[in-house]
Amino acid sequence: MNKYKVSPEQYSYWKSFFTLLEKEVLRFWKIGLQTILAPILMGVLYLMVFGQVLANKMPTFEGVTYLHFLVPGLVMMSLLQSAFGNSAFSLLSAKIMGSVIFIQLPPFSGWQLSLAIMGASVIRGLIVGIGVYFSAIFWSLPPLEHPLWILIFAFMGALLMAALGVIGALWADKFDQMGAFESFVIMPLTFLSGVFYSINQLPPVWQFLSKFNPFFYMIDGFRYGFFSQSDFNPWVSISVVSLFGVLFACFATWLLVIGYKIKK
């Protein structure tokens, strides 16, 4: 009768977590042409067009060419969009197709599922970001003056976007709603965050409004790691990004623990 019963000694929270993480990583890895190569190619196209057309026409930091200035912004933008898209699509598609039940029936806790989805999203975001960065080798790679700073911003930015993807997927009931959230919230905040320009070029009122955009702090702080120059205090930026990243990750985990809109 009990021969298939799992004893406490056999069950491991961490083994379950890594099993879920492996599943999520394999999910996007098996379609890498779409999930990895496509966003890298998009970043390269942005670099080709904007880097060539606006070279020597856009003021940047002292001693920094526009091409070098552009690379960190494109790396971070690609990283953020990939992290968000991974968690959002993974969970929403599981909800819509009904396959979410297969990860609810086993003895997986909400925090395991949350950390696995966000962890895989961070991994995908970092892979895409690294790919975009090294694609710039065909032109000129910008310096890496503070590698640890770059890693912290990349990780926390990806975590924040992965958490937003989980929250959005739990809220949405269909792909149209998620598409609207991404098109009218995520994309505008990303493009208006200083990816292609320094906010010091903007009129004072727009400089002021840009500081209410959390994406600005991700891009600006990340860029500081390359050039030791930024539009805003990098310590404030890392504080803002870390605070929002942890808060949204905890909120997303709590929603999965209580089974928000996935428990019938």
N, C-alpha and C positions, 0 to 999 in steps of 0.2 A: 504493500500500500504506500509506503513512504520512500520507496527506493529512488524516486525521482525528485524527492524533496531536497531543496538546497539548504544546507546547514549554514549557520552564521560563519563557520570557519571557511566554507567554500566561497561564500559571497564576499566580494571586495568592492567597496565603493569606487576605489581608484581604477580597478580593472574595468568596471562598468563604464566609468567616465572615459577611459582611453579607448574602449571599444566604440563608444558613441563618437568620439573625436575621429577615430580612424574611418568610421563610416562617412562622416561629414567631409573629411578630406578627400576620400576616394570619390565621393559624389561629384565634386567639382574637378578633380584631377582627370577623371575618365572623359570629360568633355572639355579638356584643356584648350582646344582650339577656340572655343567660345568664351570660356571663363578666364583664360590667362593670356593667350596670344592676341585675341581681339582687343582687349583694353590696352595692351602694350602697343599694338599697331596704331590705335587711336592716339595715344600719347606721342608716338613718333610723328604722326601726321600733324598734330598741333605744333610740335617742335619745328618741323620743316616749314610750315606755313608762317607761323608767327615769328619764329626765330630768324627767318630770312627776310620777311617783309618789313618787320619792325626793327631790325638790327640798325644800330646807330641813330634811331629815331626816338627811342623811348629812354628817358633818363632813369637811371637805377642808382645803386649804391656806388660810392666812390671806388674806382678801380675795378668795378665789376661790369663785364659786358652784358648786354641784354640777353644773349644766348645763355650765358651762365646763370643769370638771374632767373630765366624762365624754367630751367631744368628742375630745380627743387619744387617749384609750384606745380609743374605737371606731374612730377613723381607723387607728390602728396595728393593731388586731385585724383589721380588714377587709383592710388591706394585707398582713399576714402570711399570712392564710388564702388570699388570692388568689394570692400568689406561690407558696405551696406547692402549691396545687391546679393551677396552670398547668403547672409542670414535671412534677409527678407524673402528671397525666392525659395530657400530651403524650407522654411517653416510654413509659408503661405501655400506653397504647392502641396505640402503634406496635409494641411488643413482641407484644402479644396478637394483633393483626390481621396481623402479619408485614410491615408496611410499613416497619419499621426497616431492612430490607435495602436500600431505595432511598436511604438516606443512608449506608449502609456501602459500597456499590459505587463511588460517585464518590470521587475522591481527597480526601475530607474527613478530617481528623485528629480524634482524640478531643477535643482541647482546643477545636477549632472548634465541634464539636457541643455540648460542655458549655457553653461561653461563650454560644452562641446560645440554647440552651434557658433558661439562667439569666438571660441578658440580657432575653429576652422576658418572663420571669416577673417580673423587677424592674420592667419597663415597665408590665405589667398591674397589679402591686401599687400602683405610684405613681399610676396613673390612678384606680384604685378609691379609694385613700386621699384623693386630691384631691377626688374626687366626694363622698365622705362629709363631708369638711371643709366644703365649700361648701354642702352641704345644710343645715348648721346655720345658714345665713344666715336661715332662716325663724324662728329663735329668736334667737340672738345668737352671733356668732362670737367665740371666745376670742382674746386677743392673741397676736401672734407676736413674742416678745421676742428670740429668738435663731434667726432663719431658717436660718443655716448649721448650727447644732446639730440642728435638725429634719431637714434634708436628709441629714445624715450618718447619723443614726439610722434614718431611713426607708430609705435605700439599703442600709446594712449589714444591717438587719433583713430586708429583702426578699431580699437576697443569701443570707443564712443559710437562710431558709425555702425559697428556690428550690433550694439545694444539698441540703437535706433531702428535697425532693420528688424530685430526681434519684436520690439514694441509695435512697429508699424504692421508687421505681419499678423500679430495677435489682434490688432484693432481691425484690420481690413477683412472683409468677407469675400472679396473677389479681386482679381488682378487689376481691374479698372481703378479701384480705390487706391491700391498701392502705387499704380502708375501716376495717378493724380498727385499723391503725396510726394513722390519722387520728383515729378515735373515742376510742381508749384512751390515746393519747400526746399528739398535737398539741392536740386540743380541751381536755382537762383542764389542760394546762400553760398554755394561752392564757387560759382563764377564771379560773385561780388566780394570775394574774400581776399583779393590781391594776388591771384594766381598769375595774371598777365601784366600786372602793374604794381607800382608802389602807391600806397594810399596817400603819400605826400604829394602826389600829382593831382589829387582831387581837391575840389573847393572845400573850405573849412567845414561846411555843414555835412558834406558827405564823408569827410574824414571822421567827424564825430559819430555819425550813424554807423560807420563801418566797425567802430569799436563795440557795438552791440551785437555783432555777428560772431558767434563762437568759432566759425570756420576761419575767420581772419587770424585768430590766435594760433590755430593749428598751422596755417601756412606760414605766418610770419615767424613763429618760433622755430619751425622746422628749417626755414631759410637761414636763420641765425646760426644754426649748426654748420652750415657750409661756409659762411662768409664772416662770421663774428660781427655782423651788422644786421639791423632789423629796424622796422618802423616803430616798434613799441618795445617796452621793457620785456626782455625774454623771460625773466623770472615771474612776471605777472602772467605771461602767456602760458608757461608750464603749469602754473597754479590753476588757471582757468580750465585748461584742457584736462588736467588730472582730476579736478573736482567734478566737472561734468561727466568725464568718462566713468569714474567710480559710481557717481549717483545714478546715471542711466543704466549701467551694468547691474547695479543692485536692484533697480526698479524692474528691469527686464526679467531678472531672476525671480523676483517676487511674483510677477505676473505668471510665470511658468509654474512656480510652486503652487499657487492657488488654482492653476488651470484656467486662467481667464480666457473665455470663449473657445476653449478646446475640450472642456469637460461637459458632457451632456448631463 
